[in-house]
Amino acid sequence: MERIILFDGECHFCNQSVQFIIKRDPEGHFKFASQQSQAGQSLMRQHEIPKEVDSIVLIDGSKSYLRSSAALRVCKHLKGVWKVGFAMIIVPKRIRDGVYNLLSNNRYKWFGREEACPLPSPEIRRRFL
């Protein structure tokens, strides 16, 4: 099953999060696309994700997940202790998304913006759409 993470390519925190995931996903469970890219835009339309969504998006087969649900489902497939993060899925979505939204709404102020997505190494580049 193909798992694709759509991320904000202009967000420094989001780009660092992608690098974090890559390091903890040696089996290559995830592929990546910037939400600003043609591939990202196409996938958002295909999965009927509104343009105004300001969140990480996980496309897992035919399903899509946003905000904390996406982040926690990513944790489920990471190497090491990060798998335990998926246990937070039992916290009510309203509370999880409240914490997620606090970070998301302040990410540019706290972590800065990127002028462009960093260019990954050739072996990692194959995982980007």
C-alpha positions as CSV (number, residue, x, y, z in Angstrom):
1,M,0.0,0.0,0.0
2,E,1.4,3.4,-1.0
3,R,1.7,6.0,1.8
4,I,2.3,9.6,0.8
5,I,3.0,12.5,3.1
6,L,2.0,15.9,1.8
7,F,3.8,18.7,3.6
8,D,4.1,22.5,3.4
9,G,7.3,23.0,1.4
10,E,7.7,26.6,2.6
11,C,7.7,25.7,6.3
12,H,11.1,25.1,7.9
13,F,9.6,22.9,10.6
14,C,7.7,20.8,8.0
15,N,10.9,20.3,6.0
16,Q,12.8,19.3,9.1
17,S,9.9,16.9,10.0
18,V,10.3,15.2,6.6
19,Q,14.0,14.7,7.2
20,F,13.2,13.3,10.7
21,I,10.8,10.8,9.1
22,I,13.2,9.8,6.4
23,K,15.9,9.0,9.0
24,R,13.4,6.8,10.9
25,D,11.9,5.1,7.9
26,P,14.7,3.1,6.4
27,E,12.3,0.6,4.8
28,G,10.8,3.5,2.8
29,H,7.2,3.2,3.9
30,F,6.6,6.8,2.9
31,K,6.8,8.9,-0.2
32,F,6.7,12.7,0.0
33,A,5.3,15.7,-2.0
34,S,5.2,19.3,-1.2
35,Q,1.6,20.6,-1.1
36,Q,2.8,23.4,-3.4
37,S,4.1,21.0,-6.1
38,Q,2.1,19.8,-9.1
39,A,2.0,16.3,-7.6
40,G,0.9,17.5,-4.2
41,Q,-1.9,19.7,-5.8
42,S,-3.0,16.7,-7.9
43,L,-3.2,14.4,-4.9
44,M,-5.1,16.9,-2.9
45,R,-7.7,17.2,-5.6
46,Q,-7.8,13.5,-6.1
47,H,-8.5,12.9,-2.4
48,E,-10.8,15.8,-2.2
49,I,-8.7,17.7,0.4
50,P,-9.7,21.4,0.4
51,K,-7.1,23.9,-0.8
52,E,-7.3,25.8,2.5
53,V,-6.1,22.8,4.6
54,D,-3.1,24.0,6.5
55,S,-1.9,20.6,7.8
56,I,0.2,17.6,7.2
57,V,-1.7,15.2,5.0
58,L,-1.2,11.4,5.0
59,I,-2.6,9.5,2.1
60,D,-2.6,5.9,3.1
61,G,-4.0,3.8,0.2
62,S,-7.4,5.3,-0.6
63,K,-7.8,7.1,2.8
64,S,-6.5,10.5,3.8
65,Y,-5.7,11.8,7.3
66,L,-5.1,15.4,8.5
67,R,-3.5,17.1,11.4
68,S,-2.8,14.9,14.5
69,S,-4.4,11.8,12.9
70,A,-1.9,12.0,10.1
71,A,1.1,12.7,12.4
72,L,0.2,9.8,14.7
73,R,-0.4,7.4,11.9
74,V,3.1,8.3,10.5
75,C,4.6,7.5,14.0
76,K,3.1,4.0,13.7
77,H,5.5,3.2,10.9
78,L,8.7,4.8,12.2
79,K,11.6,2.8,13.5
80,G,12.3,2.8,17.3
81,V,10.4,4.4,20.2
82,W,8.5,6.7,17.9
83,K,6.0,3.8,17.2
84,V,4.7,4.4,20.8
85,G,3.5,7.9,19.6
86,F,0.6,6.1,17.9
87,A,-0.8,5.3,21.3
88,M,-1.9,9.0,21.5
89,I,-4.6,8.2,19.0
90,I,-6.8,7.3,22.1
91,V,-6.8,11.0,23.1
92,P,-9.9,12.6,21.8
93,K,-9.4,14.1,18.3
94,R,-10.6,17.5,19.4
95,I,-7.8,17.7,22.1
96,R,-5.1,16.3,19.8
97,D,-6.0,18.6,17.0
98,G,-6.1,21.6,19.4
99,V,-2.4,20.9,20.3
100,Y,-1.6,20.3,16.7
101,N,-3.3,23.5,15.6
102,L,-1.3,25.5,18.2
103,L,1.9,24.3,16.7
104,S,0.7,24.6,13.1
105,N,-0.7,28.2,13.6
106,N,2.7,29.4,15.0
107,R,5.1,27.3,12.9
108,Y,6.4,30.2,10.7
109,K,6.8,32.5,13.6
110,W,8.6,29.9,15.8
111,F,10.6,28.0,13.1
112,G,10.7,30.3,10.0
113,R,10.0,29.9,6.3
114,E,12.0,28.3,3.5
115,E,12.4,30.0,0.2
116,A,12.5,26.6,-1.5
117,C,12.5,23.0,-0.5
118,P,16.0,21.7,0.2
119,L,17.3,19.3,-2.5
120,P,17.6,15.8,-1.1
121,S,20.3,13.3,-2.0
122,P,19.7,11.2,-5.1
123,E,18.7,8.1,-3.1
124,I,16.2,10.1,-1.0
125,R,15.0,12.0,-4.1
126,R,13.4,8.9,-5.4
127,R,11.0,9.0,-2.5
128,F,9.7,12.5,-3.6
129,L,6.9,12.8,-6.1
